Amino acid sequence: VVLSGLALALALALALPSVALENGLARTPPMGWMTWERFRCNVDCQADPRNCISEQLLFEMADRLAEDGWRELGYEYLNIDDCWSAKQRDAAGQLVPDPKRFPSGIKALADYVHARGLKLGIYGDLGIFTCGGYPGTMLENVKQDAQTFAAWGVDMLKLDGCYSSAEEQAKGYPEMARALNATGRPIVYSCSWPAYQGGLPPQVNYTILAEICNLWRNYDDIQDSWDSVLSIVDWFFTNQDVLQPAAGPGHWNDPDMLIIGNFGLSFEQSRSQMALWTVMAAPLLMSTDLRTISPSAKEILQNRLMIQINQDPLGIQGRRIVKEKSQIEVFLRPLSQAASALVFFSRRTDMPFRYTTSLAKLNFPEDAVYEVQDVYVGKIVGALRTADNFSVVINPSGVVMWYLRPIALPLQPWHVARQQTPGEGFHPALL
């Protein structure tokens, strides 16, 4: 009996998430760039040298991040996704980059990235193979791979979950968190674990997840289409009672990459994705060609006030608070210093729609006055009392986004509780 009790205690100690991730990283949602959505698993450098997954592509994107104003705004991670490695591990069992596409090695790439004030992210997969068919990280490889990434100077790891079982994931994801910590190198840890378990309780325990990973993919991969963006938005806000409390400094829900600047979104839809990802406190990981990005896409992605809202130190994920029959939806994110971000979003496909409401109807505190700034236009709209009716004109599949700063608040402080119990009616006034 004593022995079995000891064995149980040991098993529990090994499983404890509290020993997993105490890296102090990702206190605000990570920002940067990632290969996957735009460049996928293009490894044909003979036919397409400019767009294949190679050190050349990464060097060029590092230059763009450093020289075109991205780095100063917080876009600091340059992330390699799948298909970077050779098809086999080396004789010592180590992962190695493809020698033709990464002839200088990952350490040299990391040095190049660091010299430009940026950080390097890399991709692994907890399974026999990566999703693209490259060597995966089996349970017996976890420690070795963590040490390899640390030795290369990697700053973020995305660990995917193709070709692994639920049991292997339950062991492997916490094990990798411990292994990364043990290297002594600060490495942000992005998990795809919940996405492979349906994203919701009881299969996913968000309390444990938040103690193991800095960010995690909950749902499907984003594709270069408005339908894909809408499906992600629908899933996240339909399940906001579960997801919203899980996010905060050091642990974020990740709805996947920003596809602004590619082929599938209109100007209005691009503005909508940026606003909705910001209100979700989502990581801002662009996946577009920064060498050829249009001025309008760049302007959306480099909106300073938008980024300030996304990076708010309170780290509270926003919620959908209104869903109208007119296909207008309103989202609210509470911010530090009693400020708020409001997003008015139109799912209409006909014409611009005039939406009229008041802050009182959105449950803001009585007798308060706010200075309202339009996030995309940049201008101060004016001062607004809670009781005042106002109208916004929202373009089809577009947004109007406001930043509200209190000028006068009622005596009772209203940003008291960090968040409500999931399932309760959402009253921003109680935040």
C-alpha positions in Angstrom: 0.0 0.0 0.0 2.8 2.4 0.9 4.6 1.6 -2.4 1.5 2.2 -4.5 0.8 5.4 -2.6 4.4 6.6 -3.3 4.0 5.6 -6.9 0.8 7.6 -7.1 2.4 10.7 -5.5 5.3 10.5 -7.9 3.0 10.2 -10.9 1.0 13.2 -9.6 4.2 15.2 -9.1 5.4 14.5 -12.6 2.0 15.5 -14.0 1.8 18.7 -12.1 1.5 21.6 -14.5 2.9 24.1 -12.0 6.4 22.8 -12.7 5.9 23.2 -16.4 5.9 26.8 -17.6 7.2 29.6 -15.5 9.1 31.5 -18.2 7.7 35.0 -17.7 7.3 35.4 -21.4 4.5 36.6 -23.7 3.1 39.0 -21.1 1.3 40.6 -24.1 0.2 38.7 -27.2 3.2 37.8 -29.4 3.6 39.8 -32.6 5.6 38.9 -35.7 5.6 37.0 -39.0 5.1 33.3 -39.9 5.7 31.4 -43.1 2.8 29.0 -43.2 -0.4 30.6 -44.6 1.4 32.5 -47.4 4.2 30.1 -48.3 3.0 26.7 -47.0 5.3 23.8 -47.7 6.8 25.1 -50.9 10.1 23.3 -51.0 10.8 23.6 -54.8 13.6 26.1 -54.7 14.6 25.2 -58.3 11.3 26.2 -59.8 10.4 28.9 -57.3 13.6 30.1 -55.5 11.9 33.4 -54.4 9.0 31.8 -52.5 10.3 28.4 -51.3 10.9 27.7 -47.6 14.6 28.6 -47.3 17.1 30.7 -45.4 16.9 33.2 -48.3 13.2 33.8 -47.7 13.8 34.2 -44.0 16.8 36.5 -44.4 14.6 38.7 -46.7 11.7 38.8 -44.4 14.0 39.6 -41.4 15.3 42.6 -43.4 11.7 43.7 -44.1 10.7 43.4 -40.5 13.8 45.4 -39.4 13.8 48.1 -42.1 10.1 48.7 -42.9 8.9 49.9 -39.5 7.5 46.5 -38.3 10.0 45.8 -35.5 9.4 49.2 -33.8 5.7 48.5 -33.6 6.3 45.1 -31.9 6.4 42.7 -34.8 9.5 40.9 -33.5 9.1 37.2 -34.1 10.2 35.7 -37.4 8.7 32.2 -37.3 9.5 29.3 -39.6 6.6 26.8 -39.8 6.7 23.3 -41.2 9.0 21.8 -43.9 12.3 23.4 -42.8 14.1 20.2 -41.8 15.8 17.4 -43.7 13.7 14.3 -44.2 15.8 12.3 -41.7 17.4 13.0 -38.3 21.3 12.8 -38.3 23.4 10.0 -36.9 23.1 11.4 -33.4 19.3 11.5 -33.7 19.2 15.3 -34.0 16.9 17.3 -36.1 18.8 19.1 -38.9 17.7 21.7 -41.4 17.5 20.8 -45.1 21.1 21.3 -46.3 20.1 22.7 -49.7 17.5 25.2 -48.5 19.3 26.1 -45.2 23.0 25.7 -46.0 24.1 28.1 -43.3 22.1 26.3 -40.6 19.5 27.5 -38.1 22.1 28.9 -35.7 23.3 31.3 -38.4 19.8 32.3 -39.2 19.1 33.0 -35.6 22.2 35.1 -35.4 21.1 37.1 -38.5 17.7 37.6 -37.0 19.0 38.6 -33.5 21.5 41.1 -35.1 18.4 42.9 -36.5 16.7 43.2 -33.1 14.3 40.3 -33.9 13.6 36.9 -32.5 13.4 33.5 -34.3 10.6 31.0 -34.0 10.7 27.4 -35.2 8.2 24.6 -35.7 8.1 21.0 -34.4 5.4 18.3 -34.2 4.7 16.0 -31.3 4.3 12.9 -33.4 6.1 10.5 -35.7 6.0 13.1 -38.5 5.2 16.7 -38.9 2.0 17.5 -40.8 4.1 18.0 -43.9 5.8 14.6 -43.5 9.1 15.7 -42.0 10.6 14.1 -38.8 8.4 14.7 -35.8 9.3 14.8 -32.1 8.4 11.5 -30.4 8.3 11.4 -26.6 11.8 10.1 -26.5 13.0 13.0 -28.6 11.4 15.8 -26.5 14.4 16.6 -24.3 17.0 16.4 -27.1 14.9 18.6 -29.5 14.4 21.2 -26.8 18.2 21.3 -26.2 18.8 21.5 -30.0 16.4 24.5 -30.4 18.0 26.3 -27.4 21.5 25.7 -28.7 20.5 27.2 -32.1 19.2 30.3 -30.3 15.5 29.8 -31.0 13.1 32.2 -29.2 9.7 30.5 -29.9 8.6 27.0 -30.5 5.3 26.1 -32.2 4.6 22.4 -31.4 2.0 20.9 -33.7 0.1 17.6 -33.1 -0.1 15.6 -36.4 0.5 11.9 -36.2 0.1 11.6 -32.4 -2.5 10.1 -30.0 -4.4 11.9 -27.3 -2.3 10.0 -24.7 0.9 11.1 -26.4 -0.2 14.7 -26.4 -1.2 14.6 -22.8 2.3 13.4 -21.9 4.3 15.3 -24.5 3.0 18.8 -24.3 3.7 19.3 -20.6 7.0 17.3 -21.1 8.1 19.8 -23.7 7.3 22.8 -21.4 9.5 21.3 -18.8 12.3 20.5 -21.3 12.2 24.0 -22.7 12.4 25.5 -19.2 15.3 23.1 -18.3 17.4 24.6 -21.2 17.6 27.9 -19.4 16.8 29.7 -22.6 13.6 31.8 -22.7 11.5 30.2 -25.4 7.9 31.1 -26.0 5.9 27.9 -26.2 3.0 27.7 -28.7 0.9 24.5 -28.4 -1.5 23.1 -30.9 -2.8 20.7 -28.3 -6.4 21.9 -27.9 -7.0 22.1 -31.7 -6.5 18.3 -31.8 -8.9 17.7 -29.0 -11.8 19.7 -30.3 -10.9 22.9 -28.5 -13.5 22.6 -25.7 -14.0 21.0 -22.3 -14.1 18.3 -21.1 -11.4 17.2 -23.6 -9.5 20.5 -23.1 -8.7 21.7 -19.6 -7.9 25.4 -20.1 -6.7 25.9 -16.5 -4.0 23.3 -17.0 -3.3 24.5 -20.5 -2.6 28.1 -19.3 0.0 26.7 -16.9 1.8 24.7 -19.6 1.7 26.9 -22.8 2.2 30.6 -23.6 -0.3 30.4 -26.5 -2.3 27.7 -28.1 -4.2 26.9 -31.3 -7.8 26.1 -30.4 -9.4 25.6 -33.8 -8.9 25.1 -37.5 -6.0 26.5 -39.7 -6.9 29.8 -41.3 -7.1 29.7 -45.1 -6.9 32.7 -47.4 -10.6 33.4 -47.5 -13.3 35.5 -45.8 -15.3 32.3 -45.2 -12.3 31.0 -43.2 -12.0 34.2 -41.1 -15.8 34.1 -40.4 -15.7 30.4 -39.3 -12.9 31.2 -36.8 -14.8 34.3 -35.5 -18.0 32.3 -35.2 -16.3 29.5 -33.3 -14.4 31.8 -30.9 -17.3 34.0 -30.0 -19.9 31.2 -29.8 -17.6 29.6 -27.2 -16.5 32.8 -25.6 -17.7 31.8 -22.1 -15.1 29.0 -22.1 -12.3 30.7 -24.0 -12.4 34.3 -22.7 -11.4 33.5 -19.1 -8.5 31.2 -20.3 -6.6 34.1 -21.8 -4.3 36.6 -20.0 -0.7 37.7 -19.7 1.5 34.8 -20.5 -1.2 32.5 -21.9 -3.3 33.4 -25.0 -5.9 31.8 -27.3 -4.5 31.8 -30.8 -7.1 32.1 -33.7 -4.2 31.7 -36.2 -2.4 34.0 -38.5 -3.3 37.4 -40.0 -3.9 36.9 -43.8 -4.1 40.7 -44.5 -2.0 41.5 -47.6 -2.7 38.2 -49.4 -5.4 37.4 -52.0 -8.6 36.4 -50.2 -9.7 39.5 -48.3 -11.1 42.8 -49.5 -10.0 46.0 -47.9 -13.0 46.0 -45.6 -12.5 42.4 -44.6 -8.9 43.0 -43.9 -9.8 45.8 -41.5 -12.3 43.5 -39.9 -9.8 40.7 -39.3 -7.4 43.1 -37.7 -10.0 44.6 -35.4 -11.5 41.3 -34.4 -8.1 39.7 -33.7 -7.2 42.8 -31.6 -10.4 42.6 -29.6 -9.7 38.9 -29.0 -6.3 39.7 -27.5 -4.9 37.4 -30.2 -1.3 37.0 -31.2 -0.6 39.2 -34.3 1.4 36.8 -36.5 1.3 38.0 -40.1 1.6 35.6 -43.0 2.1 37.6 -46.1 4.9 38.7 -48.5 6.4 41.7 -46.8 8.5 42.3 -49.9 5.5 43.1 -52.0 2.8 44.1 -49.5 0.4 46.9 -50.6 0.4 50.3 -48.9 -3.2 49.8 -47.8 -2.5 46.3 -46.2 0.6 47.7 -44.5 -1.4 50.7 -43.1 -3.9 48.3 -41.5 -1.2 46.1 -40.0 0.8 49.1 -38.8 -2.0 51.0 -37.1 -0.4 52.2 -33.9 -3.6 52.6 -31.9 -4.8 49.2 -32.9 -1.5 47.6 -31.8 -1.6 49.6 -28.5 -5.1 48.1 -27.9 -3.9 44.6 -28.8 -0.9 44.9 -26.5 -2.9 46.3 -23.5 -1.1 45.2 -20.3 -4.3 43.9 -18.6 -4.5 41.2 -21.3 -8.3 40.8 -21.1 -9.8 39.0 -24.1 -12.9 40.8 -25.4 -16.3 39.4 -26.0 -19.3 39.8 -28.3 -21.9 41.7 -26.4 -24.6 42.3 -29.0 -25.9 40.3 -32.0 -28.6 42.1 -33.9 -31.2 40.7 -36.3 -29.8 43.4 -38.7 -26.6 41.4 -38.9 -24.7 43.9 -36.9 -22.5 42.7 -34.0 -20.8 44.6 -31.2 -17.7 43.5 -29.4 -16.1 45.0 -26.3 -12.6 44.6 -24.8 -11.9 46.2 -21.5 -8.5 48.0 -21.3 -6.2 49.4 -18.7 -7.0 52.8 -17.1 -10.8 52.2 -17.4 -10.6 52.5 -21.2 -12.4 50.2 -23.7 -12.3 49.2 -27.3 -15.6 48.7 -29.1 -15.9 47.0 -32.5 -19.1 47.4 -34.6 -19.0 44.7 -37.2 -21.4 44.2 -40.2 -22.1 40.8 -41.7 -24.3 42.4 -44.3 -23.4 42.1 -48.0 -25.7 44.8 -49.4 -24.7 48.3 -48.5 -23.4 50.5 -45.7 -25.6 50.3 -42.6 -26.4 53.0 -40.1 -26.4 51.5 -36.6 -27.8 53.5 -33.7 -27.3 52.7 -30.1 -25.9 54.2 -26.8 -23.3 53.3 -24.3 -26.1 52.8 -21.8 -27.5 50.1 -24.0 -24.1 48.5 -24.1 -24.1 48.5 -20.2 -21.5 51.2 -19.7 -21.8 52.9 -16.3 -24.4 55.7 -15.8 -23.2 59.3 -15.8 -19.8 58.6 -17.4 -18.3 60.6 -20.2 -15.8 59.2 -22.7 -13.5 60.7 -25.3 -14.1 58.6 -28.4 -11.3 58.0 -31.0 -11.9 56.2 -34.3 -9.1 53.6 -34.5 -8.9 53.5 -38.3 -9.6 57.2 -39.1 -7.4 58.2 -36.1 -9.5 61.3 -35.3 -11.1 62.0 -32.0 -14.9 61.7 -32.7 -15.8 63.7 -29.6 -17.0 63.4 -26.1 -19.9 60.9 -25.4 -22.1 60.6 -22.4 -23.4 57.1 -21.5 -27.0 58.1 -22.2 -26.3 59.8 -25.6 -27.6 58.0 -28.7 -25.0 57.8 -31.5 -24.9 56.3 -34.9 -22.1 54.6 -36.8 -22.1 53.7 -40.5 -20.6 50.3 -41.1 -19.6 49.0 -44.6 -20.6 45.5 -45.7 -18.2 42.9 -44.0 -16.5 45.9 -42.4 -16.0 47.4 -39.0 -16.0 50.7 -37.2 -13.7 50.5 -34.2 -13.6 52.9 -31.3 -11.2 53.5 -28.5 -13.0 55.0 -25.5 -11.1 56.9 -22.8 -13.0 58.0 -19.7 -13.1 61.8 -19.1 -15.5 61.5 -16.2 -16.4 58.4 -14.4 -19.1 57.8 -11.7 -17.8 57.5 -8.1 -18.1 53.7 -8.1 -15.1 52.2 -9.9 -16.4 49.9 -12.6 -13.3 48.1 -13.8 -13.3 46.1 -10.5 -13.5 42.4 -11.4 -11.1 41.1 -14.1 -13.8 39.0 -15.7 -17.2 37.5 -14.9 -17.9 33.9 -14.2 -18.5 32.2 -17.6 -22.1 31.9 -18.5 -23.3 35.0 -16.7 -24.8 37.8 -18.8 -21.9 40.0 -19.9 -22.0 43.5 -18.3 -19.0 45.6 -19.3 -20.0 48.0 -16.6 -18.9 45.4 -14.0 -15.5 45.0 -15.5 
